[in-house]
Amino acid sequence: MDLSPTRQNLRDQEAHERIQDERPTKKARLEDGERTDNMIQPRKTTKQKQKLSKRALQKILHHEPGTPGDVLWHEINELLGRNIVDDAIVAGRDLEASVQFGDILELDVVEISSTGDSLSILPAPHPPWVVATPFSLPGERIRVKIVRNGRMLSHADLLGIVQSNQALRDDSRVKCRYFGECSGCQYQMLDYATQLDFKRHVIQKAYRFYSNLSAEMIPSPSPTIASPLQYGYRTKITPHFDEPPKGKARSAWIPWIGFDSKGRRRVLDIEECPIATSTLNQALGPIRKEVQEQIDNYKRGATLLMRDSLATIPQQDGDETHVCIRDHKAIVRERVGTTLFEFPANSFFQNNNSVLVPLTDYVREAALSVPADGKTKQPTHLIDTYSGCGLFALRLVDSFDRVVGIEISEESIRYATHNVKLNGIPEDKCEFRAGQAERIFEVVQDFPPKETAIVIDPPRKGCDDKFIEQLLSFGAATIVYVSCNVHTQARDVGKIVSGGRDYTVESIRGFDLFPQTAHVESVAILRRG
């Protein structure tokens, strides 16, 4: 399998980022085996660390918890062994890569990272060091080119598969002509059941790395729930384009409009995206043409918003016409089961509509199912924190006596309240209240904690300590934690369980909101004893 750079890959390609986080001063056109003047040289002494700017060194040595760099660091420690990593740090060798920018190697893949890249270990006589390479699988022997060095880690481009893992890889499954170049998907060559199993493994590792709980306190994740659609599911995409290269006349420039290239600071020209809905793909061609014809109206690069929306509120089943919304201030309409939602195009809503009924039904069942020990009452009240435009509150409202959504955003509260009326729900049964971050649960003091379930669906960074303190103080009988970042979820769940309020983790389960990618949504159920 030959994955050598194509002519399109090479056009206007920028040289790769130095470890110092500085852009090279020259353009580099890299052919197989070619060395360039601006290659990264391995670090010779620890004194060279002192030459890095404080910002660059901070970026290399420290990552925000739960970010891809932080996750990779945990995986490096586990793969090489913490003692080996600690010894390298003490000896000042943690930034001393024995490979250089442009080096070509053959490596054996050991495992898949939670980011979707494969992880290999440099063979002897190299010192222990990890190489991350996209689009390759465990058990494969691969040919790679080193493109960037970091801390105990180098990143590489995949040049070819020397020996494939035929039990896993089937390239006939790939449905996108840009796969292998675009950074959007990682798993198109895999059977879908294997993708789901990989994502279950991501959840296992996340709780092992981040929860600070003993193994017996963490239930084994249940099998990942599949998406009804594996392609054509994504209801929002954001293609973008860069400003013209320096010295190039705007009138003579045809912008590349698409998504980021894997491992490069440039846009890959994309004419279709198989994981996007047919409505968005049908609109993409005309939108690309419009931007190219009106490029003089753009002073610099831009990101284009495209959202799949119902054209109108359907009056009966099957009476649905979909349109592409581009205006950030326009209203998007979606139907989840029998529940209708309207929200501004620039606000958050899950991007895979096909899996939202299974997800919200699972949350409902988990919240209502209580141990058969007679000690725990079935919840009659529901609090939906980080409620947005009301996805969980409105989907679960029929199963509870009272539902309250808590939001900090006034605009989200307005649209959530509008959606209550849109669905004909009595206002005394479901309402949305504004909460201040430092006193978030003061607005639900009328809810009985022992009969209340709380749904948490925070952004990727997870919950801050102040929120967790207030959550523990309220002491709800059941917590359902839905997360788009299982690593920060695992950290937060560990804090809740260790918070002295007698919470235990009943179950953890993944949901595949983004098939063909390494991303997994996770739902953790906690009960209070």
C-alpha positions as CSV (number, residue, x, y, z in Angstrom):
1,M,0.0,0.0,0.0
2,D,1.7,3.2,-1.2
3,L,0.8,6.4,0.6
4,S,3.5,8.6,-0.9
5,P,2.6,12.3,-1.1
6,T,0.5,13.2,-4.1
7,R,0.9,16.3,-6.2
8,Q,-2.0,17.9,-4.4
9,N,-0.3,17.1,-1.0
10,L,2.9,19.0,-2.2
11,R,1.3,22.2,-3.6
12,D,2.2,25.2,-1.4
13,Q,3.1,22.8,1.5
14,E,4.6,24.5,4.5
15,A,7.6,23.0,6.3
16,H,6.6,21.3,9.5
17,E,6.5,22.9,12.9
18,R,9.8,22.9,14.9
19,I,9.8,21.5,18.4
20,Q,10.5,25.1,19.6
21,D,7.0,25.9,18.2
22,E,8.5,28.2,15.6
23,R,7.5,28.2,12.0
24,P,10.3,27.4,9.6
25,T,11.4,30.3,7.5
26,K,11.5,28.4,4.2
27,K,8.9,26.4,2.3
28,A,9.8,22.8,1.9
29,R,8.7,20.4,-0.8
30,L,9.3,16.9,0.7
31,E,9.7,14.0,-1.6
32,D,10.4,10.5,-0.2
33,G,13.8,10.3,1.3
34,E,14.7,14.0,0.6
35,R,16.4,15.9,3.3
36,T,16.0,19.7,3.6
37,D,18.1,22.5,5.1
38,N,15.5,23.3,7.7
39,M,15.3,19.8,9.2
40,I,14.9,19.6,13.0
41,Q,18.2,18.4,14.5
42,P,18.1,16.3,17.7
43,R,18.8,18.0,20.9
44,K,22.4,17.5,22.0
45,T,22.3,18.8,25.6
46,T,19.7,19.8,28.2
47,K,21.1,23.4,27.9
48,Q,19.2,23.7,24.7
49,K,16.0,23.6,26.7
50,Q,17.0,27.0,28.1
51,K,17.0,28.4,24.5
52,L,13.3,27.7,24.1
53,S,10.9,30.6,24.8
54,K,8.9,30.2,28.0
55,R,5.8,29.9,25.9
56,A,7.2,27.1,23.7
57,L,8.6,25.2,26.6
58,Q,5.4,25.5,28.5
59,K,3.5,24.1,25.5
60,I,5.8,21.1,25.2
61,L,6.0,20.2,28.9
62,H,2.5,21.0,30.1
63,H,-0.9,20.2,28.7
64,E,-4.4,21.0,30.0
65,P,-5.8,17.8,31.6
66,G,-7.8,15.7,29.2
67,T,-6.5,17.4,26.0
68,P,-5.0,15.2,23.3
69,G,-1.4,16.1,24.3
70,D,-2.1,15.2,27.9
71,V,-3.8,11.9,26.9
72,L,-0.7,11.0,24.8
73,W,1.6,11.7,27.7
74,H,-0.3,9.2,29.9
75,E,-0.1,6.7,27.0
76,I,3.6,7.2,26.6
77,N,4.2,6.6,30.3
78,E,2.2,3.4,30.2
79,L,3.8,2.2,26.9
80,L,7.4,2.9,27.9
81,G,7.0,2.4,31.6
82,R,7.0,5.2,34.1
83,N,10.4,4.4,35.5
84,I,12.0,4.8,32.0
85,V,10.2,8.1,31.5
86,D,11.1,9.4,34.9
87,D,14.8,8.4,34.3
88,A,14.8,10.3,31.0
89,I,13.4,13.4,32.7
90,V,15.9,13.3,35.5
91,A,18.7,12.9,33.0
92,G,17.4,15.7,30.8
93,R,16.8,13.3,27.9
94,D,13.1,13.8,27.6
95,L,13.4,16.2,24.7
96,E,16.5,14.6,23.1
97,A,15.0,12.8,20.1
98,S,17.4,10.4,18.3
99,V,15.5,10.8,15.1
100,Q,15.4,13.9,12.9
101,F,12.9,15.7,10.8
102,G,12.7,13.8,7.5
103,D,14.1,10.5,8.7
104,I,12.4,7.5,7.2
105,L,12.0,4.4,9.3
106,E,10.1,1.1,9.4
107,L,8.3,0.5,12.7
108,D,6.0,-2.1,14.3
109,V,2.7,-0.7,15.6
110,V,2.1,-1.6,19.2
111,E,-1.3,0.0,19.9
112,I,-3.8,2.6,19.0
113,S,-3.8,5.9,20.9
114,S,-7.1,7.4,22.2
115,T,-6.5,10.1,19.6
116,G,-6.7,7.5,16.8
117,D,-3.0,7.6,15.9
118,S,-1.0,4.4,16.1
119,L,1.9,4.2,18.7
120,S,5.2,2.5,18.0
121,I,8.4,2.3,19.9
122,L,11.7,3.1,18.2
123,P,13.8,-0.1,17.9
124,A,17.3,-0.5,19.3
125,P,19.8,1.1,19.3
126,H,17.5,4.1,19.7
127,P,16.7,4.9,23.4
128,P,13.1,4.3,24.5
129,W,10.9,6.7,22.5
130,V,7.4,6.6,21.0
131,V,6.3,7.5,17.5
132,A,2.7,8.4,16.7
133,T,1.5,7.8,13.1
134,P,-1.9,8.2,11.7
135,F,-4.0,5.7,9.6
136,S,-2.2,2.6,10.8
137,L,-3.2,-0.3,13.1
138,P,-1.8,-2.5,15.8
139,G,0.2,-5.4,14.5
140,E,1.2,-3.6,11.3
141,R,4.7,-2.9,10.1
142,I,4.7,0.6,8.6
143,R,7.1,3.0,6.7
144,V,7.0,6.5,8.2
145,K,8.7,9.9,7.9
146,I,9.4,11.8,11.0
147,V,7.8,15.3,10.9
148,R,7.9,16.7,14.4
149,N,9.6,15.9,17.7
150,G,8.1,16.4,21.2
151,R,8.6,15.1,24.7
152,M,9.4,11.4,24.6
153,L,7.4,11.4,21.4
154,S,7.8,12.0,17.6
155,H,5.1,12.4,15.1
156,A,5.3,10.8,11.7
157,D,3.6,10.7,8.4
158,L,2.6,7.3,7.1
159,L,4.4,6.6,3.8
160,G,3.2,3.0,3.4
161,I,2.0,-0.3,4.9
162,V,4.9,-2.8,4.7
163,Q,2.9,-5.6,6.4
164,S,-0.8,-5.0,7.1
165,N,-3.0,-6.5,9.8
166,Q,-5.4,-8.2,7.6
167,A,-7.6,-9.2,10.5
168,L,-8.4,-5.5,11.1
169,R,-7.6,-3.6,7.9
170,D,-9.9,-3.7,4.8
171,D,-9.2,-0.6,2.6
172,S,-12.2,-1.5,0.5
173,R,-14.3,-0.2,3.4
174,V,-13.0,3.4,2.8
175,K,-15.7,5.6,1.3
176,C,-13.8,8.9,1.3
177,R,-11.3,9.8,-1.4
178,Y,-9.6,12.1,1.0
179,F,-9.1,9.5,3.7
180,G,-5.4,9.3,4.6
181,E,-5.0,13.0,4.0
182,C,-7.9,14.7,5.8
183,S,-7.7,15.0,9.6
184,G,-11.4,14.3,10.1
185,C,-11.6,10.5,10.1
186,Q,-9.3,7.9,11.5
187,Y,-11.1,4.5,11.3
188,Q,-12.7,4.1,7.8
189,M,-10.6,1.0,7.1
190,L,-12.1,-0.8,10.1
191,D,-15.1,-3.0,10.5
192,Y,-17.7,-1.0,12.5
193,A,-17.9,-3.5,15.4
194,T,-14.1,-3.1,15.7
195,Q,-14.5,0.7,15.9
196,L,-17.0,0.3,18.7
197,D,-14.6,-2.0,20.6
198,F,-11.7,0.5,20.2
199,K,-13.9,3.2,21.7
200,R,-14.7,1.0,24.6
201,H,-11.0,0.6,25.2
202,V,-10.6,4.4,25.1
203,I,-13.1,4.6,28.0
204,Q,-11.2,2.0,30.0
205,K,-7.9,3.8,29.6
206,A,-9.5,7.2,30.5
207,Y,-10.7,5.9,33.8
208,R,-7.4,4.2,34.5
209,F,-5.4,7.3,33.8
210,Y,-7.7,10.1,35.2
211,S,-10.1,8.9,37.8
212,N,-7.7,8.2,40.7
213,L,-10.0,5.4,41.7
214,S,-9.0,1.8,42.5
215,A,-9.8,-0.8,39.8
216,E,-12.6,-2.4,41.9
217,M,-14.4,1.0,42.1
218,I,-14.6,1.3,38.3
219,P,-17.1,-1.0,36.5
220,S,-16.0,-2.4,33.2
221,P,-17.5,-0.2,30.4
222,S,-20.5,-1.7,28.7
223,P,-20.3,-2.3,25.0
224,T,-20.4,1.0,23.0
225,I,-23.9,1.8,21.6
226,A,-23.7,2.1,17.8
227,S,-24.9,5.0,15.7
228,P,-27.8,4.1,13.5
229,L,-26.0,5.9,10.7
230,Q,-22.3,5.3,10.1
231,Y,-22.0,7.7,7.1
232,G,-24.2,10.7,6.2
233,Y,-24.9,11.5,9.9
234,R,-23.1,14.7,10.6
235,T,-25.6,17.7,10.7
236,K,-23.0,20.4,11.0
237,I,-19.7,21.0,9.2
238,T,-17.4,24.0,9.1
239,P,-15.3,24.1,6.0
240,H,-12.8,26.9,5.9
241,F,-10.1,28.5,3.7
242,D,-6.9,30.4,4.3
243,E,-5.9,33.9,3.0
244,P,-3.8,34.0,-0.2
245,P,-0.1,33.1,0.2
246,K,2.1,36.1,0.5
247,G,3.0,37.7,-2.8
248,K,0.0,36.1,-4.6
249,A,-2.6,38.4,-6.2
250,R,-6.1,37.7,-4.7
251,S,-7.6,37.9,-8.2
252,A,-5.4,35.1,-9.4
253,W,-5.9,32.9,-6.3
254,I,-8.3,30.0,-6.2
255,P,-8.8,29.1,-2.5
256,W,-8.8,25.6,-1.2
257,I,-12.0,25.2,0.8
258,G,-12.3,22.2,3.1
259,F,-10.8,20.8,6.3
260,D,-7.4,20.6,7.9
261,S,-4.8,18.2,6.4
262,K,-3.5,15.6,8.9
263,G,-0.3,16.8,10.4
264,R,0.0,20.0,8.4
265,R,-0.9,23.6,8.8
266,R,-2.9,23.9,5.6
267,V,-6.4,23.3,4.3
268,L,-7.2,20.3,2.2
269,D,-9.5,21.0,-0.7
270,I,-12.7,19.0,-0.1
271,E,-15.6,18.7,-2.6
272,E,-17.6,16.2,-0.5
273,C,-17.6,14.7,3.0
274,P,-19.2,11.3,3.3
275,I,-19.9,11.6,7.0
276,A,-22.0,14.7,6.4
277,T,-25.7,14.6,5.6
278,S,-26.8,14.6,2.0
279,T,-28.3,18.0,2.5
280,L,-24.9,19.5,3.4
281,N,-23.1,17.7,0.6
282,Q,-25.6,18.9,-1.9
283,A,-25.0,22.5,-0.7
284,L,-21.2,22.3,-0.5
285,G,-20.6,22.5,-4.2
286,P,-22.6,25.7,-4.8
287,I,-21.2,27.3,-1.6
288,R,-17.6,26.5,-2.8
289,K,-18.3,28.1,-6.2
290,E,-19.9,31.1,-4.6
291,V,-16.9,31.7,-2.3
292,Q,-14.5,31.3,-5.2
293,E,-16.4,33.8,-7.3
294,Q,-16.7,36.3,-4.5
295,I,-13.2,35.9,-3.0
296,D,-12.5,39.6,-3.3
297,N,-15.1,40.2,-0.6
298,Y,-13.0,38.3,2.0
299,K,-10.1,40.3,3.5
300,R,-8.6,37.1,5.0
301,G,-9.5,33.4,5.4
302,A,-12.8,32.4,6.8
303,T,-14.8,29.5,8.3
304,L,-18.1,28.7,6.7
305,L,-21.0,27.4,8.9
306,M,-23.2,24.7,7.4
307,R,-26.0,23.2,9.4
308,D,-28.7,20.7,8.3
309,S,-32.1,22.0,9.4
310,L,-35.8,21.2,8.9
311,A,-37.2,23.9,6.5
312,T,-40.3,24.2,8.6
313,I,-41.9,22.6,11.6
314,P,-43.4,19.4,10.2
315,Q,-47.2,19.1,10.5
316,Q,-47.2,15.3,10.3
317,D,-44.9,12.3,10.2
318,G,-42.8,12.1,7.1
319,D,-43.6,15.7,6.2
320,E,-40.0,16.9,6.4
321,T,-37.8,19.0,4.0
322,H,-34.2,19.7,4.9
323,V,-32.2,22.8,4.1
324,C,-28.7,24.0,4.7
325,I,-28.4,26.9,7.1
326,R,-25.4,29.2,6.7
327,D,-26.3,32.4,8.6
328,H,-24.9,32.2,12.2
329,K,-28.0,34.1,13.5
330,A,-30.6,32.0,11.6
331,I,-32.8,29.5,13.4
332,V,-32.0,25.7,13.0
333,R,-34.9,23.2,13.5
334,E,-34.3,19.6,14.5
335,R,-36.6,16.8,15.5
336,V,-35.4,14.1,18.0
337,G,-38.0,11.4,18.1
338,T,-41.3,13.4,18.6
339,T,-39.6,16.4,20.3
340,L,-38.9,19.5,18.2
341,F,-36.1,22.0,18.9
342,E,-35.3,25.4,17.5
343,F,-32.0,27.2,18.3
344,P,-29.6,29.7,16.8
345,A,-27.2,28.2,14.2
346,N,-24.2,29.4,16.2
347,S,-25.2,27.6,19.3
348,F,-24.4,24.0,20.4
349,F,-26.5,21.0,19.5
350,Q,-25.3,17.4,19.1
351,N,-24.1,16.8,15.5
352,N,-25.5,13.3,15.0
353,N,-29.2,13.4,15.1
354,S,-29.6,9.7,14.3
355,V,-28.2,8.6,17.7
356,L,-30.0,11.1,19.9
357,V,-33.1,9.0,20.5
358,P,-31.0,6.0,21.8
359,L,-28.8,8.4,23.9
360,T,-31.7,10.2,25.5
361,D,-33.7,7.0,26.0
362,Y,-30.7,5.5,27.8
363,V,-30.3,8.5,30.0
364,R,-34.0,8.3,30.9
365,E,-33.8,4.6,31.8
366,A,-30.6,5.0,33.8
367,A,-32.1,7.9,35.8
368,L,-35.3,6.0,36.6
369,S,-33.7,2.6,37.3
370,V,-32.9,2.3,41.0
371,P,-31.4,-0.6,43.0
372,A,-34.0,-3.1,44.2
373,D,-32.9,-2.7,47.9
374,G,-35.8,-0.5,48.9
375,K,-33.4,2.2,50.2
376,T,-33.5,4.4,47.1
377,K,-36.6,6.0,45.8
378,Q,-37.3,6.3,42.1
379,P,-36.6,9.9,41.1
380,T,-39.6,12.2,40.6
381,H,-37.6,15.3,39.8
382,L,-35.0,16.0,37.2
383,I,-32.3,18.7,37.0
384,D,-30.6,19.2,33.6
385,T,-27.4,21.2,34.1
386,Y,-25.5,22.7,31.2
387,S,-29.0,22.4,29.6
388,G,-28.5,24.4,26.4
389,C,-31.7,24.5,24.4
390,G,-33.1,21.7,26.5
391,L,-32.2,18.4,24.8
392,F,-32.3,16.1,27.9
393,A,-34.9,18.1,29.8
394,L,-37.5,18.1,27.0
395,R,-36.8,14.5,25.9
396,L,-37.2,13.2,29.5
397,V,-40.0,15.5,30.8
398,D,-42.8,12.9,30.4
399,S,-41.0,10.6,32.9
400,F,-40.8,13.1,35.8
401,D,-43.2,15.2,37.9
402,R,-41.0,18.3,37.5
403,V,-38.0,19.1,35.3
404,V,-35.8,22.2,35.6
405,G,-32.9,23.1,33.3
406,I,-30.1,25.3,34.6
407,E,-28.1,27.5,32.3
408,I,-25.8,30.5,32.6
409,S,-26.5,31.6,29.0
410,E,-29.6,33.9,28.8
411,E,-29.9,33.1,25.1
412,S,-30.0,29.4,25.8
413,I,-32.7,29.9,28.4
414,R,-34.8,31.9,26.0
415,Y,-34.7,29.2,23.3
416,A,-35.2,26.3,25.8
417,T,-38.2,28.1,27.1
418,H,-39.4,28.6,23.6
419,N,-39.0,24.8,22.9
420,V,-41.1,24.0,26.0
421,K,-44.0,26.0,24.3
422,L,-43.2,24.6,20.9
423,N,-43.8,21.1,22.2
424,G,-46.9,21.9,24.2
425,I,-45.4,21.1,27.6
426,P,-47.0,22.8,30.6
427,E,-44.7,25.5,32.0
428,D,-45.2,24.3,35.6
429,K,-43.9,20.9,34.6
430,C,-40.7,22.0,32.8
431,E,-38.9,25.3,33.1
432,F,-35.4,26.8,32.7
433,R,-33.7,28.9,35.3
434,A,-30.7,31.1,35.2
435,G,-27.9,30.0,37.6
436,Q,-24.7,31.7,38.6
437,A,-21.6,29.6,38.3
438,E,-20.7,30.1,42.0
439,R,-24.3,29.4,43.2
440,I,-25.6,27.1,40.5
441,F,-27.9,24.9,42.6
442,E,-29.5,27.7,44.7
443,V,-32.2,28.0,42.0
444,V,-33.4,24.4,42.7
445,Q,-33.7,24.5,46.5
446,D,-37.3,23.4,46.1
447,F,-36.3,20.0,44.7
448,P,-36.0,17.1,47.2
449,P,-32.4,15.7,46.7
450,K,-33.4,12.1,47.6
451,E,-36.0,12.1,44.8
452,T,-33.9,14.0,42.3
453,A,-31.8,12.9,39.3
454,I,-29.2,15.3,37.9
455,V,-28.0,15.2,34.3
456,I,-24.6,16.7,33.7
457,D,-23.5,17.4,30.1
458,P,-20.6,19.9,30.3
459,P,-18.2,21.1,27.6
460,R,-15.0,19.2,26.8
461,K,-13.1,20.8,29.7
462,G,-15.5,19.1,32.1
463,C,-16.7,20.5,35.4
464,D,-14.7,22.9,37.6
465,D,-14.1,22.2,41.3
466,K,-16.6,24.8,42.4
467,F,-19.4,23.1,40.4
468,I,-18.5,19.7,41.8
469,E,-18.5,21.1,45.4
470,Q,-22.0,22.4,44.8
471,L,-23.1,19.2,43.2
472,L,-21.9,17.2,46.3
473,S,-23.5,19.7,48.6
474,F,-26.9,19.2,46.9
475,G,-26.6,15.4,47.2
476,A,-29.0,14.1,44.5
477,A,-29.8,10.4,44.6
478,T,-28.7,9.9,41.0
479,I,-26.2,11.6,38.8
480,V,-26.1,10.9,35.0
481,Y,-22.8,12.4,33.6
482,V,-22.8,12.7,29.8
483,S,-19.5,13.7,28.3
484,C,-17.9,14.5,25.0
485,N,-14.5,14.1,26.6
486,V,-14.3,10.8,28.6
487,H,-10.9,11.9,30.1
488,T,-12.3,14.9,31.9
489,Q,-15.4,12.9,32.8
490,A,-13.2,10.3,34.4
491,R,-11.4,13.0,36.4
492,D,-14.6,14.5,37.6
493,V,-16.3,11.2,38.4
494,G,-13.2,10.4,40.6
495,K,-13.7,13.7,42.4
496,I,-17.4,13.0,43.0
497,V,-16.8,9.5,44.3
498,S,-14.0,10.7,46.5
499,G,-16.0,13.7,47.7
500,G,-17.4,12.1,50.9
501,R,-21.0,11.9,49.9
502,D,-21.2,8.1,49.4
503,Y,-21.5,8.1,45.6
504,T,-20.5,4.9,43.6
505,V,-20.2,4.4,39.9
506,E,-22.9,2.0,38.8
507,S,-22.1,1.9,35.1
508,I,-20.1,3.5,32.3
509,R,-21.1,3.2,28.6
510,G,-19.9,4.8,25.4
511,F,-22.1,6.1,22.6
512,D,-20.8,6.5,19.1
513,L,-21.8,10.0,18.0
514,F,-19.0,10.2,15.4
515,P,-18.5,6.9,13.5
516,Q,-15.3,6.6,11.4
517,T,-13.5,8.8,14.0
518,A,-11.7,8.1,17.3
519,H,-14.2,10.2,19.3
520,V,-16.5,8.6,21.8
521,E,-19.3,10.1,24.0
522,S,-19.5,8.5,27.5
523,V,-22.3,8.2,29.9
524,A,-21.5,7.4,33.6
525,I,-24.3,6.6,36.1
526,L,-23.6,7.4,39.8
527,R,-25.8,6.5,42.8
528,R,-25.7,7.8,46.3
529,G,-25.9,5.2,49.0
